[in-house]
């Protein structure tokens, strides 16, 4: 690792990458828990946000547009004010 100039490498890094890639590939959380040897599903749930289904849910929410134009204006105004700090605009991803 020293020759590759990789600092702070542990075997945990490999386990984390393994679990992350399984979840991103669509492997169900229960199977990931079994492969990782986790005793509780809560330990495995820390990877759930990487699941393709999670991203689809976020995309579906972003497609939602209020039908009432006054509601849409109020929503945009609230979002704009939350994303602004002083004279700086904060980008929320």
N, CA, C and O atoms as a printed pandas DataFrame, in Angstrom:
     atom_number atom_name residue_name chain_id  residue_number  x_coord  y_coord  z_coord
0              1         N          UNK        A               1    0.823   -1.178    0.000
1              2        CA          UNK        A               1    0.000    0.000    0.000
2              3         C          UNK        A               1    0.876    1.254    0.000
3              4         O          UNK        A               1    0.508    2.281   -0.570
4              5         N          UNK        A               2    2.004    1.158    0.628
5              6        CA          UNK        A               2    2.903    2.302    0.681
6              7         C          UNK        A               2    3.396    2.662   -0.725
7              8         O          UNK        A               2    3.497    3.838   -1.074
8              9         N          UNK        A               3    3.706    1.621   -1.534
9             10        CA          UNK        A               3    4.173    1.878   -2.896
10            11         C          UNK        A               3    3.093    2.551   -3.746
11            12         O          UNK        A               3    3.402    3.358   -4.622
12            13         N          UNK        A               4    1.836    2.219   -3.486
13            14        CA          UNK        A               4    0.717    2.803   -4.230
14            15         C          UNK        A               4    0.315    4.166   -3.682
15            16         O          UNK        A               4   -0.523    4.858   -4.262
16            17         N          UNK        A               5    0.923    4.546   -2.553
17            18        CA          UNK        A               5    0.637    5.827   -1.888
18            19         C          UNK        A               5   -0.832    5.951   -1.485
19            20         O          UNK        A               5   -1.451    7.004   -1.633
20            21         N          UNK        A               6   -1.367    4.847   -0.973
21            22        CA          UNK        A               6   -2.733    4.837   -0.465
22            23         C          UNK        A               6   -2.650    4.939    1.043
23            24         O          UNK        A               6   -2.130    4.045    1.711
24            25         N          UNK        A               7   -3.169    6.039    1.576
25            26        CA          UNK        A               7   -3.109    6.273    3.021
26            27         C          UNK        A               7   -4.383    5.769    3.699
27            28         O          UNK        A               7   -5.455    5.754    3.094
28            29         N          UNK        A               8   -4.255    5.369    4.926
29            30        CA          UNK        A               8   -5.388    4.968    5.770
30            31         C          UNK        A               8   -6.228    3.840    5.179
31            32         O          UNK        A               8   -7.446    3.824    5.356
32            33         N          UNK        A               9   -5.606    2.911    4.491
33            34        CA          UNK        A               9   -6.334    1.769    3.948
34            35         C          UNK        A               9   -6.513    0.709    5.019
35            36         O          UNK        A               9   -5.565    0.360    5.723
36            37         N          UNK        A              10   -7.726    0.202    5.139
37            38        CA          UNK        A              10   -8.000   -0.922    6.043
38            39         C          UNK        A              10   -8.836   -1.945    5.281
39            40         O          UNK        A              10   -9.352   -1.648    4.203
40            41         N          UNK        A              11   -8.968   -3.130    5.826
41            42        CA          UNK        A              11   -9.800   -4.142    5.191
42            43         C          UNK        A              11  -11.257   -3.736    5.204
43            44         O          UNK        A              11  -12.047   -4.220    4.393
44            45         N          UNK        A              12  -11.618   -2.852    6.114
45            46        CA          UNK        A              12  -12.981   -2.333    6.135
46            47         C          UNK        A              12  -13.301   -1.641    4.805
47            48         O          UNK        A              12  -14.436   -1.701    4.332
48            49         N          UNK        A              13  -12.313   -0.994    4.209
49            50        CA          UNK        A              13  -12.520   -0.330    2.917
50            51         C          UNK        A              13  -12.998   -1.333    1.864
51            52         O          UNK        A              13  -13.882   -1.032    1.063
52            53         N          UNK        A              14  -12.410   -2.510    1.877
53            54        CA          UNK        A              14  -12.794   -3.559    0.920
54            55         C          UNK        A              14  -14.214   -4.053    1.196
55            56         O          UNK        A              14  -14.998   -4.251    0.268
56            57         N          UNK        A              15  -14.541   -4.252    2.476
57            58        CA          UNK        A              15  -15.891   -4.700    2.846
58            59         C          UNK        A              15  -16.932   -3.662    2.437
59            60         O          UNK        A              15  -17.992   -4.002    1.910
60            61         N          UNK        A              16  -16.617   -2.399    2.686
61            62        CA          UNK        A              16  -17.540   -1.321    2.351
62            63         C          UNK        A              16  -17.779   -1.259    0.841
63            64         O          UNK        A              16  -18.915   -1.100    0.395
64            65         N          UNK        A              17  -16.716   -1.383    0.065
65            66        CA          UNK        A              17  -16.839   -1.375   -1.385
66            67         C          UNK        A              17  -17.664   -2.565   -1.858
67            68         O          UNK        A              17  -18.517   -2.423   -2.734
68            69         N          UNK        A              18  -17.416   -3.725   -1.287
69            70        CA          UNK        A              18  -18.157   -4.941   -1.639
70            71         C          UNK        A              18  -19.652   -4.750   -1.402
71            72         O          UNK        A              18  -20.463   -5.017   -2.289
72            73         N          UNK        A              19  -20.015   -4.289   -0.206
73            74        CA          UNK        A              19  -21.428   -4.094    0.129
74            75         C          UNK        A              19  -22.053   -3.008   -0.744
75            76         O          UNK        A              19  -23.177   -3.166   -1.221
76            77         N          UNK        A              20  -21.346   -1.927   -0.952
77            78        CA          UNK        A              20  -21.870   -0.826   -1.768
78            79         C          UNK        A              20  -22.157   -1.286   -3.187
79            80         O          UNK        A              20  -23.208   -0.968   -3.745
80            81         N          UNK        A              21  -21.238   -2.026   -3.769
81            82        CA          UNK        A              21  -21.418   -2.473   -5.155
82            83         C          UNK        A              21  -22.535   -3.502   -5.281
83            84         O          UNK        A              21  -23.247   -3.527   -6.285
84            85         N          UNK        A              22  -22.693   -4.351   -4.266
85            86        CA          UNK        A              22  -23.819   -5.292   -4.291
86            87         C          UNK        A              22  -25.141   -4.541   -4.314
87            88         O          UNK        A              22  -26.018   -4.841   -5.124
88            89         N          UNK        A              23  -25.283   -3.572   -3.431
89            90        CA          UNK        A              23  -26.537   -2.813   -3.347
90            91         C          UNK        A              23  -26.780   -2.036   -4.638
91            92         O          UNK        A              23  -27.902   -2.014   -5.145
92            93         N          UNK        A              24  -25.745   -1.404   -5.172
93            94        CA          UNK        A              24  -25.896   -0.638   -6.416
94            95         C          UNK        A              24  -26.249   -1.543   -7.598
95            96         O          UNK        A              24  -26.854   -1.091   -8.570
96            97         N          UNK        A              25  -25.874   -2.809   -7.511
97            98        CA          UNK        A              25  -26.199   -3.769   -8.561
98            99         C          UNK        A              25  -27.613   -4.322   -8.413
99           100         O          UNK        A              25  -28.068   -5.103   -9.249
100          101         N          UNK        A              26  -28.307   -3.914   -7.347
101          102        CA          UNK        A              26  -29.687   -4.334   -7.167
102          103         C          UNK        A              26  -29.878   -5.569   -6.307
103          104         O          UNK        A              26  -30.985   -6.103   -6.238
104          105         N          UNK        A              27  -28.824   -6.035   -5.650
105          106        CA          UNK        A              27  -28.948   -7.194   -4.757
106          107         C          UNK        A              27  -29.759   -6.757   -3.538
107          108         O          UNK        A              27  -29.520   -5.687   -2.977
108          109         N          UNK        A              28  -30.717   -7.586   -3.133
109          110        CA          UNK        A              28  -31.583   -7.201   -2.020
110          111         C          UNK        A              28  -30.804   -7.121   -0.707
111          112         O          UNK        A              28  -29.794   -7.799   -0.517
112          113         N          UNK        A              29  -31.303   -6.275    0.187
113          114        CA          UNK        A              29  -30.617   -5.977    1.456
114          115         C          UNK        A              29  -30.419   -7.226    2.300
115          116         O          UNK        A              29  -29.376   -7.369    2.939
116          117         N          UNK        A              30  -31.381   -8.130    2.323
117          118        CA          UNK        A              30  -31.269   -9.356    3.126
118          119         C          UNK        A              30  -30.084  -10.194    2.649
119          120         O          UNK        A              30  -29.329  -10.718    3.468
120          121         N          UNK        A              31  -29.919  -10.323    1.346
121          122        CA          UNK        A              31  -28.799  -11.089    0.794
122          123         C          UNK        A              31  -27.470  -10.410    1.121
123          124         O          UNK        A              31  -26.504  -11.080    1.485
124          125         N          UNK        A              32  -27.420   -9.083    0.994
125          126        CA          UNK        A              32  -26.201   -8.348    1.337
126          127         C          UNK        A              32  -25.852   -8.587    2.803
127          128         O          UNK        A              32  -24.685   -8.793    3.136
128          129         N          UNK        A              33  -26.853   -8.560    3.681
129          130        CA          UNK        A              33  -26.623   -8.800    5.112
130          131         C          UNK        A              33  -26.013  -10.182    5.338
131          132         O          UNK        A              33  -25.084  -10.337    6.130
132          133         N          UNK        A              34  -26.536  -11.172    4.644
133          134        CA          UNK        A              34  -26.011  -12.528    4.796
134          135         C          UNK        A              34  -24.570  -12.625    4.286
135          136         O          UNK        A              34  -23.714  -13.219    4.942
136          137         N          UNK        A              35  -24.310  -12.040    3.118
137          138        CA          UNK        A              35  -22.957  -12.100    2.552
138          139         C          UNK        A              35  -21.939  -11.345    3.401
139          140         O          UNK        A              35  -20.774  -11.735    3.485
140          141         N          UNK        A              36  -22.390  -10.265    4.027
141          142        CA          UNK        A              36  -21.499   -9.461    4.871
142          143         C          UNK        A              36  -21.332  -10.063    6.266
143          144         O          UNK        A              36  -20.386   -9.733    6.980
144          145         N          UNK        A              37  -22.253  -10.947    6.648
145          146        CA          UNK        A              37  -22.184  -11.541    7.980
146          147         C          UNK        A              37  -22.711  -10.610    9.072
147          148         O          UNK        A              37  -22.359  -10.757   10.242
148          149         N          UNK        A              38  -23.554   -9.655    8.685
149          150        CA          UNK        A              38  -24.118   -8.733    9.671
150          151         C          UNK        A              38  -25.128   -9.463   10.557
151          152         O          UNK        A              38  -25.934  -10.256   10.071
152          153         N          UNK        A              39  -25.076   -9.191   11.835
153          154        CA          UNK        A              39  -25.991   -9.823   12.780
154          155         C          UNK        A              39  -27.354   -9.140   12.790
155          156         O          UNK        A              39  -28.366   -9.768   13.104
156          157         N          UNK        A              40  -27.378   -7.857   12.447
157          158        CA          UNK        A              40  -28.647   -7.121   12.417
158          159         C          UNK        A              40  -28.826   -6.468   11.053
159          160         O          UNK        A              40  -27.850   -6.088   10.405
160          161         N          UNK        A              41  -30.077   -6.340   10.622
161          162        CA          UNK        A              41  -30.374   -5.703    9.346
162          163         C          UNK        A              41  -30.051   -4.209    9.411
163          164         O          UNK        A              41  -29.776   -3.588    8.384
164          165         N          UNK        A              42  -30.086   -3.632   10.613
165          166        CA          UNK        A              42  -29.772   -2.203   10.764
166          167         C          UNK        A              42  -28.347   -1.895   10.294
167          168         O          UNK        A              42  -28.090   -0.832    9.728
168          169         N          UNK        A              43  -27.439   -2.816   10.529
169          170        CA          UNK        A              43  -26.062   -2.623   10.093
170          171         C          UNK        A              43  -26.005   -2.534    8.565
171          172         O          UNK        A              43  -25.256   -1.726    8.016
172          173         N          UNK        A              44  -26.784   -3.349    7.895
173          174        CA          UNK        A              44  -26.792   -3.374    6.436
174          175         C          UNK        A              44  -27.564   -2.195    5.859
175          176         O          UNK        A              44  -27.266   -1.753    4.749
176          177         N          UNK        A              45  -28.533   -1.684    6.576
177          178        CA          UNK        A              45  -29.365   -0.594    6.071
178          179         C          UNK        A              45  -28.575    0.673    5.784
179          180         O          UNK        A              45  -29.060    1.549    5.068
180          181         N          UNK        A              46  -27.380    0.786    6.322
181          182        CA          UNK        A              46  -26.573    1.975    6.025
182          183         C          UNK        A              46  -26.196    2.042    4.548
183          184         O          UNK        A              46  -25.753    3.087    4.072
184          185         N          UNK        A              47  -26.366    0.941    3.816
185          186        CA          UNK        A              47  -26.072    0.910    2.387
186          187         C          UNK        A              47  -27.335    1.064    1.536
187          188         O          UNK        A              47  -27.236    1.165    0.313
188          189         N          UNK        A              48  -28.503    1.084    2.147
189          190        CA          UNK        A              48  -29.770    1.077    1.413
190          191         C          UNK        A              48  -29.931    2.277    0.485
191          192         O          UNK        A              48  -30.570    2.159   -0.560
192          193         N          UNK        A              49  -29.371    3.419    0.840
193          194        CA          UNK        A              49  -29.520    4.607    0.002
194          195         C          UNK        A              49  -28.836    4.463   -1.356
195          196         O          UNK        A              49  -29.067    5.271   -2.255
196          197         N          UNK        A              50  -28.007    3.453   -1.506
197          198        CA          UNK        A              50  -27.319    3.221   -2.773
198          199         C          UNK        A              50  -28.139    2.368   -3.740
199          200         O          UNK        A              50  -27.766    2.205   -4.902
200          201         N          UNK        A              51  -29.256    1.828   -3.257
201          202        CA          UNK        A              51  -30.074    0.938   -4.077
202          203         C          UNK        A              51  -30.691    1.696   -5.245
203          204         O          UNK        A              51  -31.084    2.853   -5.096
204          205         N          UNK        A              52  -30.780    1.048   -6.412
205          206        CA          UNK        A              52  -31.388    1.697   -7.579
206          207         C          UNK        A              52  -32.816    2.173   -7.296
207          208         O          UNK        A              52  -33.233    3.208   -7.815
208          209         N          UNK        A              53  -33.564    1.434   -6.483
209          210        CA          UNK        A              53  -34.939    1.811   -6.155
210          211         C          UNK        A              53  -34.982    3.149   -5.425
211          212         O          UNK        A              53  -35.910    3.936   -5.611
212          213         N          UNK        A              54  -33.984    3.398   -4.602
213          214        CA          UNK        A              54  -33.915    4.661   -3.870
214          215         C          UNK        A              54  -33.788    5.820   -4.850
215          216         O          UNK        A              54  -34.477    6.831   -4.712
216          217         N          UNK        A              55  -32.922    5.679   -5.826
217          218        CA          UNK        A              55  -32.728    6.731   -6.821
218          219         C          UNK        A              55  -33.981    6.939   -7.667
219          220         O          UNK        A              55  -34.310    8.072   -8.018
220          221         N          UNK        A              56  -34.682    5.851   -7.996
221          222        CA          UNK        A              56  -35.923    5.975   -8.762
222          223         C          UNK        A              56  -36.970    6.744   -7.978
223          224         O          UNK        A              56  -37.703    7.553   -8.547
224          225         N          UNK        A              57  -37.047    6.500   -6.677
225          226        CA          UNK        A              57  -38.008    7.213   -5.844
226          227         C          UNK        A              57  -37.713    8.705   -5.830
227          228         O          UNK        A              57  -38.627    9.527   -5.902
228          229         N          UNK        A              58  -36.451    9.047   -5.739
229          230        CA          UNK        A              58  -36.056   10.460   -5.754
230          231         C          UNK        A              58  -36.393   11.095   -7.096
231          232         O          UNK        A              58  -36.888   12.221   -7.141
232          233         N          UNK        A              59  -36.132   10.389   -8.182
233          234        CA          UNK        A              59  -36.460   10.899   -9.510
234          235         C          UNK        A              59  -37.952   11.111   -9.664
235          236         O          UNK        A              59  -38.377   12.113  -10.239
236          237         N          UNK        A              60  -38.758   10.181   -9.159
237          238        CA          UNK        A              60  -40.217   10.324   -9.244
238          239         C          UNK        A              60  -40.685   11.547   -8.474
239          240         O          UNK        A              60  -41.571   12.267   -8.933
240          241         N          UNK        A              61  -40.102   11.787   -7.316
241          242        CA          UNK        A              61  -40.473   12.968   -6.544
242          243         C          UNK        A              61  -40.111   14.245   -7.285
243          244         O          UNK        A              61  -40.853   15.225   -7.224
244          245         N          UNK        A              62  -38.990   14.248   -7.978
245          246        CA          UNK        A              62  -38.571   15.456   -8.689
246          247         C          UNK        A              62  -39.480   15.753   -9.876
247          248         O          UNK        A              62  -39.518   16.888  -10.350
248          249         N          UNK        A              63  -40.212   14.754  -10.364
249          250        CA          UNK        A              63  -41.135   14.961  -11.475
250          251         C          UNK        A              63  -42.472   15.541  -11.017
251          252         O          UNK        A              63  -43.256   16.017  -11.837
252          253         N          UNK        A              64  -42.731   15.503   -9.719
253          254        CA          UNK        A              64  -43.986   15.998   -9.176
254          255         C          UNK        A              64  -44.074   17.508   -9.355
255          256         O          UNK        A              64  -43.167   18.244   -8.966
256          257         N          UNK        A              65  -45.165   17.958   -9.942
257          258        CA          UNK        A              65  -45.403   19.393  -10.055
258          259         C          UNK        A              65  -46.786   19.686   -9.527
259          260         O          UNK        A              65  -47.747   19.036   -9.938
260          261         N          UNK        A              66  -46.918   20.640   -8.632
261          262        CA          UNK        A              66  -48.236   20.987   -8.101
262          263         C          UNK        A              66  -49.157   21.451   -9.221
263          264         O          UNK        A              66  -48.707   22.098  -10.167
264          265         N          UNK        A              67  -50.456   21.122   -9.120
265          266        CA          UNK        A              67  -51.405   21.491  -10.167
266          267         C          UNK        A              67  -51.874   22.930  -10.016
267          268         O          UNK        A              67  -52.225   23.561  -11.013
268          269         N          UNK        A              68  -51.891   23.458   -8.825
269          270        CA          UNK        A              68  -52.320   24.824   -8.573
270          271         C          UNK        A              68  -51.125   25.762   -8.737
271          272         O          UNK        A              68  -50.103   25.581   -8.074
272          273         N          UNK        A              69  -51.244   26.763   -9.614
273          274        CA          UNK        A              69  -50.109   27.642   -9.876
274          275         C          UNK        A              69  -49.706   28.436   -8.641
275          276         O          UNK        A              69  -48.524   28.737   -8.474
276          277         N          UNK        A              70  -50.654   28.787   -7.767
277          278        CA          UNK        A              70  -50.290   29.515   -6.542
278          279         C          UNK        A              70  -49.502   28.612   -5.605
279          280         O          UNK        A              70  -48.604   29.074   -4.901
280          281         N          UNK        A              71  -49.835   27.329   -5.595
281          282        CA          UNK        A              71  -49.093   26.363   -4.779
282          283         C          UNK        A              71  -47.678   26.197   -5.334
283          284         O          UNK        A              71  -46.712   26.104   -4.577
284          285         N          UNK        A              72  -47.568   26.161   -6.659
285          286        CA          UNK        A              72  -46.257   26.031   -7.289
286          287         C          UNK        A              72  -45.390   27.245   -6.973
287          288         O          UNK        A              72  -44.200   27.102   -6.695
288          289         N          UNK        A              73  -45.981   28.440   -7.015
289          290        CA          UNK        A              73  -45.234   29.665   -6.706
290          291         C          UNK        A              73  -44.780   29.665   -5.256
291          292         O          UNK        A              73  -43.645   30.038   -4.960
292          293         N          UNK        A              74  -45.662   29.247   -4.346
293          294        CA          UNK        A              74  -45.309   29.199   -2.924
294          295         C          UNK        A              74  -44.203   28.182   -2.669
295          296         O          UNK        A              74  -43.291   28.430   -1.880
296          297         N          UNK        A              75  -44.289   27.043   -3.339
297          298        CA          UNK        A              75  -43.266   26.007   -3.182
298          299         C          UNK        A              75  -41.922   26.511   -3.689
299          300         O          UNK        A              75  -40.903   26.311   -3.027
300          301         N          UNK        A              76  -41.899   27.163   -4.853
301          302        CA          UNK        A              76  -40.655   27.683   -5.409
302          303         C          UNK        A              76  -40.076   28.760   -4.497
303          304         O          UNK        A              76  -38.865   28.792   -4.278
304          305         N          UNK        A              77  -40.914   29.636   -3.965
305          306        CA          UNK        A              77  -40.430   30.702   -3.079
306          307         C          UNK        A              77  -39.823   30.116   -1.813
307          308         O          UNK        A              77  -38.780   30.580   -1.352
308          309         N          UNK        A              78  -40.471   29.095   -1.246
309          310        CA          UNK        A              78  -39.955   28.457   -0.033
310          311         C          UNK        A              78  -38.626   27.776   -0.319
311          312         O          UNK        A              78  -37.696   27.861    0.484
312          313         N          UNK        A              79  -38.532   27.101   -1.460
313          314        CA          UNK        A              79  -37.291   26.420   -1.833
314          315         C          UNK        A              79  -36.178   27.430   -2.070
315          316         O          UNK        A              79  -35.051   27.232   -1.616
316          317         N          UNK        A              80  -36.486   28.506   -2.777
317          318        CA          UNK        A              80  -35.475   29.534   -3.051
318          319         C          UNK        A              80  -34.946   30.137   -1.758
319          320         O          UNK        A              80  -33.742   30.365   -1.636
320          321         N          UNK        A              81  -35.828   30.401   -0.782
321          322        CA          UNK        A              81  -35.376   31.024    0.463
322          323         C          UNK        A              81  -34.536   30.063    1.300
323          324         O          UNK        A              81  -33.617   30.496    1.995
324          325         N          UNK        A              82  -34.839   28.761    1.243
325          326        CA          UNK        A              82  -34.062   27.788    2.002
326          327         C          UNK        A              82  -32.693   27.567    1.397
327          328         O          UNK        A              82  -31.756   27.194    2.103
328          329         N          UNK        A              83  -32.563   27.790    0.103
329          330        CA          UNK        A              83  -31.297   27.551   -0.595
330          331         C          UNK        A              83  -30.423   28.796   -0.665
331          332         O          UNK        A              83  -29.409   28.795   -1.364
332          333         N          UNK        A              84  -30.791   29.847    0.039
333          334        CA          UNK        A              84  -30.041   31.094    0.004
334          335         C          UNK        A              84  -29.557   31.417    1.412
335          336         O          UNK        A              84  -30.344   31.423    2.359
336          337         N          UNK        A              85  -28.270   31.683    1.546
337          338        CA          UNK        A              85  -27.689   32.078    2.823
338          339         C          UNK        A              85  -27.017   33.425    2.585
339          340         O          UNK        A              85  -25.994   33.506    1.906
340          341         N          UNK        A              86  -27.598   34.477    3.146
341          342        CA          UNK        A              86  -27.059   35.808    2.898
342          343         C          UNK        A              86  -27.138   36.103    1.410
343          344         O          UNK        A              86  -28.209   35.988    0.814
344          345         N          UNK        A              87  -26.031   36.477    0.807
345          346        CA          UNK        A              87  -25.976   36.755   -0.631
346          347         C          UNK        A              87  -25.521   35.539   -1.429
347          348         O          UNK        A              87  -25.308   35.633   -2.638
348          349         N          UNK        A              88  -25.372   34.399   -0.760
349          350        CA          UNK        A              88  -24.848   33.205   -1.422
350          351         C          UNK        A              88  -25.974   32.203   -1.677
351          352         O          UNK        A              88  -26.801   31.947   -0.802
352          353         N          UNK        A              89  -25.994   31.652   -2.864
353          354        CA          UNK        A              89  -26.950   30.613   -3.192
354          355         C          UNK        A              89  -26.308   29.275   -2.923
355          356         O          UNK        A              89  -25.191   29.017   -3.371
356          357         N          UNK        A              90  -27.006   28.416   -2.190
357          358        CA          UNK        A              90  -26.499   27.091   -1.846
358          359         C          UNK        A              90  -27.162   26.086   -2.772
359          360         O          UNK        A              90  -28.388   26.046   -2.864
360          361         N          UNK        A              91  -26.375   25.282   -3.452
361          362        CA          UNK        A              91  -26.911   24.263   -4.327
362          363         C          UNK        A              91  -27.215   23.023   -3.523
363          364         O          UNK        A              91  -26.335   22.470   -2.863
364          365         N          UNK        A              92  -28.468   22.582   -3.575
365          366        CA          UNK        A              92  -28.889   21.391   -2.849
366          367         C          UNK        A              92  -29.019   20.255   -3.846
367          368         O          UNK        A              92  -29.726   20.378   -4.846
368          369         N          UNK        A              93  -28.338   19.152   -3.578
369          370        CA          UNK        A              93  -28.390   18.004   -4.492
370          371         C          UNK        A              93  -29.231   16.919   -3.909
371          372         O          UNK        A              93  -29.399   15.868   -4.527
